[in-house]
Amino acid sequence: MRRQSVLWPHHSLTSHTPPQPPLMATTSFASAPTVSSGASSARLSRLPHHSLRAGLGLQRWKESSFFAKIAIKWKRRTNLIFAVNQDAEKAFQKTVEADRLIDLLRDANANEIQKLVAENILAFDEGFWIRLAARSETCKSEDDKAWFLTCLTYYYEELASLLMSIVDRLVHKTKEKIESSTDVLKAILKHVVDEVGETSWPPKDPNDLILMEKELIQREQEGQLDEGFLSEVNAQLRQAKEDRDKPGLEAMLQKVLQLYSLRMLSKRSYAKKGRNDVLKDEEFLETIIKAPEGEWSRLLINGLTVGKGDISPEDLYAVINKRIERVLIRTEGGSYQQRVLTEYLKGIQSRTEEVVQVIQGKPE
């Protein structure tokens, strides 16, 4: 009995003629002449089953490829329409912003104009000037058109002057030596440290403390009181506490952090509600924030109901906690800035509790 091949089961292993793979039926489908349905059925019935399946598979593949191409083209068209819509929306938004800035400039006085130019320096691009020129062409009155034409000349000159000032500052900063956080701290403390480097607190000359505060304000305006600076101050303060032989330096560093907190917390006021209403408790807290630490007790005695004022301790505690929550929201979590500002506010709360206990504990 002959053994059948595994790969080609219809041929014997003893056959000398190598088996040939079956012919594909695709050629017959593509080039077959028109015949009757009976002849076509008979012709198809004579084809091998795997050839028939291959031909049908090829036809299905062609159909699926055709629909796939249609789907790809439709997707590209959809993406194109979406991109065009996005571009149109961005252009419209820029036009609205340019119109808003133009209207603000038109209604502003000389001082307000300089402030607006400085605050919106990046908005004076090519699109702004094109929009300004277009607005001048669509003016209904001659007065409006004259204003726009004058505006074009004025703001070109104003913007050029402001840009020159910014460039000069950048060049000046580039030429200067980049100061480390330690150098910034030394520059702030130099006014309260004597010639031999000894630190005494409080300073012998009260004017030295004023100079120290001015130096800190200048450094803050230059953007040098960053996280690196606060980290350096905290490291120096921790070392001074561990050494316990430089109480003057410890007091100076604490004063630096107090001045920093005072400066940062005083930038935003929450005392005004509307145009005429003033929140007394918020206003009282801001008065304490802006005051030196040595004046807190006097202010609390004069401002609280347990003393001579009309603000209850509970109301003051409430606004302190509210301000702490605002600090936590507006600063980066875990940052030195967040810790320094919250500790400053908690220091006010602790001092308030001490003053209340002292006043209420006095014998009548």
C-alpha positions as CSV (number, residue, x, y, z in Angstrom):
1,M,0.0,0.0,0.0
2,R,1.3,3.4,-0.9
3,R,1.9,6.0,1.8
4,Q,0.3,9.4,1.3
5,S,2.4,12.6,1.6
6,V,1.6,15.0,4.4
7,L,2.0,18.1,2.4
8,W,0.4,16.9,-0.8
9,P,-2.2,14.2,0.2
10,H,-3.3,13.5,-3.3
11,H,0.1,12.3,-4.5
12,S,2.1,9.3,-3.6
13,L,5.5,9.5,-2.0
14,T,6.7,7.1,-4.7
15,S,5.7,9.3,-7.5
16,H,8.6,10.6,-9.7
17,T,6.7,13.6,-10.9
18,P,6.8,16.4,-8.3
19,P,3.4,17.6,-7.4
20,Q,2.3,20.9,-8.7
21,P,0.3,23.4,-6.6
22,P,-3.2,24.0,-7.9
23,L,-3.7,27.0,-10.3
24,M,-5.4,30.1,-8.9
25,A,-8.8,30.8,-10.3
26,T,-8.3,34.6,-10.3
27,T,-7.3,34.7,-13.9
28,S,-10.5,32.9,-15.0
29,F,-12.6,35.4,-13.0
30,A,-10.8,38.4,-14.5
31,S,-10.7,37.4,-18.2
32,A,-13.5,34.9,-18.6
33,P,-15.9,35.7,-21.5
34,T,-19.6,36.2,-21.0
35,V,-21.3,32.8,-20.8
36,S,-24.6,31.5,-19.7
37,S,-25.3,30.9,-16.0
38,G,-25.4,27.1,-16.6
39,A,-22.0,27.1,-18.3
40,S,-20.6,29.3,-15.6
41,S,-21.9,27.0,-12.9
42,A,-20.4,24.0,-14.6
43,R,-17.1,25.8,-15.1
44,L,-17.0,26.8,-11.4
45,S,-17.9,23.3,-10.3
46,R,-14.8,21.9,-12.1
47,L,-12.5,24.3,-10.2
48,P,-10.7,23.0,-7.1
49,H,-12.4,24.1,-3.9
50,H,-9.3,25.8,-2.6
51,S,-8.9,27.8,-5.9
52,L,-12.5,28.9,-5.6
53,R,-12.0,30.1,-2.1
54,A,-8.8,32.0,-3.1
55,G,-10.6,33.8,-5.9
56,L,-13.5,34.8,-3.6
57,G,-11.1,35.9,-0.9
58,L,-9.2,38.1,-3.4
59,Q,-12.5,39.7,-4.5
60,R,-13.5,40.4,-0.9
61,W,-10.1,41.8,-0.2
62,K,-10.5,44.2,-3.2
63,E,-14.0,45.3,-1.9
64,S,-12.7,45.8,1.7
65,S,-9.7,47.8,0.3
66,F,-12.0,50.0,-1.7
67,F,-14.2,50.8,1.4
68,A,-11.1,51.2,3.5
69,K,-9.8,53.8,1.1
70,I,-13.1,55.6,1.2
71,A,-13.0,55.6,5.0
72,I,-9.5,57.0,5.1
73,K,-10.3,59.8,2.7
74,W,-13.4,60.6,4.8
75,K,-11.4,60.7,8.0
76,R,-8.8,62.9,6.4
77,R,-11.6,65.2,5.2
78,T,-13.1,65.3,8.7
79,N,-9.8,66.1,10.3
80,L,-9.2,68.8,7.7
81,I,-12.6,70.4,8.4
82,F,-11.9,70.2,12.2
83,A,-8.5,71.8,11.8
84,V,-10.0,74.6,9.7
85,N,-12.7,75.2,12.2
86,Q,-10.1,75.3,15.0
87,D,-7.9,77.8,13.1
88,A,-11.0,80.0,12.4
89,E,-11.9,79.9,16.1
90,K,-8.4,80.9,17.2
91,A,-8.3,83.8,14.7
92,F,-11.7,85.0,15.9
93,Q,-10.5,84.8,19.5
94,K,-7.4,86.8,18.7
95,T,-9.5,89.5,17.0
96,V,-11.7,89.7,20.0
97,E,-8.7,90.1,22.3
98,A,-7.2,92.8,20.0
99,D,-10.5,94.7,20.0
100,R,-10.7,94.6,23.8
101,L,-7.1,95.9,24.1
102,I,-7.8,98.7,21.5
103,D,-10.9,99.8,23.4
104,L,-9.0,99.8,26.7
105,L,-6.2,102.0,25.2
106,R,-8.7,104.3,23.7
107,D,-10.4,105.0,27.0
108,A,-7.2,105.2,29.1
109,N,-5.3,108.3,30.2
110,A,-1.6,108.9,29.7
111,N,-0.5,107.0,32.9
112,E,-2.9,104.1,32.2
113,I,-1.7,103.8,28.7
114,Q,1.9,103.2,29.8
115,K,0.7,100.6,32.3
116,L,-1.4,98.8,29.6
117,V,1.5,98.8,27.2
118,A,3.8,97.3,29.9
119,E,1.2,94.6,30.9
120,N,0.3,93.6,27.4
121,I,3.7,93.8,25.8
122,L,3.4,90.4,24.1
123,A,0.0,91.3,22.6
124,F,1.5,94.0,20.3
125,D,2.3,91.6,17.5
126,E,1.6,91.8,13.7
127,G,-2.0,90.8,14.2
128,F,-2.7,93.6,16.6
129,W,-1.3,96.3,14.2
130,I,-3.3,94.8,11.3
131,R,-6.5,94.9,13.4
132,L,-5.7,98.5,14.5
133,A,-5.3,99.6,10.9
134,A,-8.5,97.8,10.0
135,R,-10.4,99.5,12.8
136,S,-9.2,102.9,11.5
137,E,-10.6,102.1,8.1
138,T,-14.1,101.2,9.4
139,C,-14.5,104.3,11.6
140,K,-17.8,106.0,11.1
141,S,-16.7,109.5,12.2
142,E,-13.7,111.5,11.3
143,D,-12.8,112.0,15.0
144,D,-12.6,108.2,15.5
145,K,-10.5,107.8,12.4
146,A,-8.1,110.6,13.5
147,W,-7.7,108.9,16.9
148,F,-6.8,105.6,15.3
149,L,-4.3,107.2,13.0
150,T,-2.7,109.0,15.9
151,C,-2.8,105.8,17.9
152,L,-0.8,104.0,15.3
153,T,2.0,106.5,15.4
154,Y,2.0,106.9,19.2
155,Y,2.0,103.3,20.2
156,Y,4.7,102.4,17.7
157,E,6.9,105.0,19.5
158,E,5.8,104.0,23.0
159,L,6.3,100.3,22.3
160,A,9.8,101.0,20.7
161,S,10.8,102.9,23.8
162,L,9.6,100.2,26.2
163,L,11.3,97.5,24.2
164,M,14.6,99.4,24.3
165,S,14.3,99.7,28.1
166,I,13.7,96.0,28.4
167,V,16.6,95.2,26.1
168,D,18.9,97.5,28.2
169,R,17.9,95.7,31.4
170,L,18.5,92.3,29.8
171,V,21.9,93.3,28.6
172,H,22.8,94.8,32.0
173,K,21.7,91.6,33.7
174,T,23.7,89.5,31.3
175,K,26.9,91.5,32.0
176,E,26.4,91.2,35.8
177,K,27.6,88.2,37.7
178,I,24.9,85.6,38.4
179,E,24.5,85.7,42.1
180,S,23.8,82.6,44.1
181,S,21.2,82.4,46.9
182,T,24.0,82.8,49.5
183,D,25.1,86.0,47.8
184,V,21.6,87.4,47.8
185,L,21.2,86.7,51.5
186,K,24.6,88.3,52.2
187,A,23.5,91.4,50.3
188,I,20.4,91.7,52.4
189,L,22.2,91.2,55.7
190,K,25.2,93.5,54.9
191,H,23.3,96.5,56.3
192,V,23.0,94.9,59.8
193,V,26.4,93.2,60.0
194,D,29.4,95.2,61.2
195,E,32.8,95.4,59.5
196,V,34.3,92.4,61.3
197,G,31.3,90.2,60.5
198,E,29.7,90.3,63.9
199,T,25.9,90.2,64.2
200,S,24.1,92.1,66.9
201,W,20.4,92.4,67.3
202,P,18.6,94.7,67.3
203,P,20.9,96.9,65.1
204,K,22.5,99.9,66.8
205,D,21.3,102.2,64.1
206,P,17.6,101.9,63.3
207,N,18.3,103.1,59.8
208,D,20.2,99.9,59.1
209,L,17.0,97.9,59.4
210,I,15.3,100.2,56.9
211,L,18.1,99.7,54.5
212,M,17.9,96.0,55.0
213,E,14.2,96.1,54.1
214,K,14.8,98.2,51.0
215,E,17.4,95.7,49.8
216,L,15.0,92.8,50.3
217,I,12.2,94.7,48.4
218,Q,14.6,95.3,45.5
219,R,15.7,91.7,45.3
220,E,12.1,90.6,45.4
221,Q,11.3,92.9,42.5
222,E,14.2,91.4,40.5
223,G,12.8,87.9,41.1
224,Q,15.7,86.7,43.2
225,L,13.7,85.7,46.3
226,D,12.8,82.3,44.9
227,E,12.7,78.8,46.4
228,G,16.5,78.6,46.4
229,F,16.8,81.8,48.5
230,L,14.2,80.6,51.0
231,S,15.9,77.2,51.2
232,E,19.2,79.0,52.0
233,V,17.6,81.2,54.7
234,N,16.0,78.1,56.3
235,A,19.3,76.2,56.2
236,Q,21.2,79.1,57.8
237,L,18.5,79.5,60.4
238,R,18.5,75.8,61.3
239,Q,22.3,75.9,61.7
240,A,22.2,79.0,63.9
241,K,19.6,77.3,66.2
242,E,21.8,74.2,66.5
243,D,25.0,76.2,67.2
244,R,23.3,78.4,69.8
245,D,26.2,80.8,69.8
246,K,24.9,83.3,67.4
247,P,21.5,84.6,68.7
248,G,21.9,87.8,66.7
249,L,22.2,85.9,63.4
250,E,19.2,83.8,64.3
251,A,17.1,86.9,65.0
252,M,18.3,88.5,61.7
253,L,17.3,85.4,59.6
254,Q,13.9,85.3,61.3
255,K,13.5,89.0,60.5
256,V,14.3,88.3,56.8
257,L,11.6,85.7,56.7
258,Q,9.1,88.0,58.4
259,L,9.9,90.8,55.9
260,Y,9.5,88.4,53.0
261,S,6.1,87.2,54.3
262,L,5.0,90.7,55.0
263,R,5.9,91.6,51.4
264,M,4.2,88.7,49.8
265,L,1.0,88.7,51.9
266,S,0.5,92.4,51.4
267,K,0.3,92.1,47.6
268,R,-3.3,91.1,47.6
269,S,-6.1,92.7,49.7
270,Y,-9.3,91.0,50.7
271,A,-10.7,93.8,52.9
272,K,-12.8,95.5,50.2
273,K,-16.1,94.0,49.1
274,G,-17.5,95.9,46.2
275,R,-16.8,99.6,45.9
276,N,-17.8,100.9,49.3
277,D,-18.1,97.9,51.6
278,V,-15.1,97.1,53.9
279,L,-14.7,93.9,55.8
280,K,-13.4,95.1,59.2
281,D,-12.0,91.7,60.3
282,E,-10.0,91.3,57.0
283,E,-8.8,94.9,57.2
284,F,-7.6,94.4,60.8
285,L,-5.7,91.3,59.8
286,E,-4.0,93.1,56.9
287,T,-3.0,95.9,59.4
288,I,-1.3,93.3,61.5
289,I,0.4,91.6,58.5
290,K,1.9,94.8,57.4
291,A,3.2,95.8,60.8
292,P,6.5,94.7,62.3
293,E,6.3,91.8,64.7
294,G,7.2,94.0,67.7
295,E,4.0,96.0,67.2
296,W,1.6,93.0,67.0
297,S,0.7,93.0,70.7
298,R,-0.2,96.7,70.8
299,L,-2.3,96.4,67.7
300,L,-4.2,93.3,69.1
301,I,-4.9,95.1,72.4
302,N,-6.3,98.1,70.6
303,G,-8.2,96.2,68.0
304,L,-9.8,93.2,69.8
305,T,-13.0,93.3,71.8
306,V,-11.2,91.9,74.8
307,G,-9.1,95.0,74.8
308,K,-10.2,98.4,73.3
309,G,-11.4,97.4,69.8
310,D,-14.5,96.0,68.1
311,I,-13.1,92.8,66.4
312,S,-13.8,89.6,68.3
313,P,-11.0,87.0,68.7
314,E,-13.2,84.5,67.0
315,D,-13.7,86.7,63.9
316,L,-9.9,87.2,63.7
317,Y,-9.2,83.5,64.0
318,A,-11.7,82.9,61.2
319,V,-10.1,85.3,58.7
320,I,-6.6,84.0,59.7
321,N,-7.7,80.4,58.8
322,K,-9.3,81.7,55.6
323,R,-6.0,83.4,54.6
324,I,-4.1,80.3,55.4
325,E,-6.4,78.3,53.1
326,R,-5.8,80.9,50.3
327,V,-2.0,80.5,50.7
328,L,-2.3,76.7,50.5
329,I,-4.3,77.1,47.3
330,R,-2.1,79.7,45.6
331,T,1.3,78.2,46.5
332,E,3.0,74.9,45.5
333,G,2.4,72.2,48.0
334,G,5.4,71.5,50.2
335,S,7.3,74.5,49.0
336,Y,9.3,76.7,51.2
337,Q,7.2,79.7,50.2
338,Q,4.0,77.9,51.4
339,R,5.6,76.9,54.7
340,V,7.1,80.4,55.4
341,L,3.8,82.2,54.7
342,T,1.6,79.8,56.7
343,E,4.0,80.0,59.6
344,Y,3.8,83.8,59.5
345,L,0.0,83.7,59.7
346,K,0.1,81.0,62.4
347,G,2.5,83.3,64.4
348,I,-0.2,86.0,64.3
349,Q,-2.8,83.6,65.5
350,S,-0.5,82.4,68.4
351,R,0.2,86.0,69.4
352,T,-3.5,86.7,69.4
353,E,-4.2,83.7,71.7
354,E,-1.4,84.9,74.1
355,V,-2.8,88.4,74.2
356,V,-6.3,87.2,74.8
357,Q,-5.2,84.9,77.6
358,V,-3.2,87.7,79.3
359,I,-6.0,90.2,79.1
360,Q,-8.7,87.7,80.3
361,G,-6.4,86.4,83.1
362,K,-5.9,89.9,84.6
363,P,-7.6,90.4,88.0
364,E,-10.4,92.9,87.9
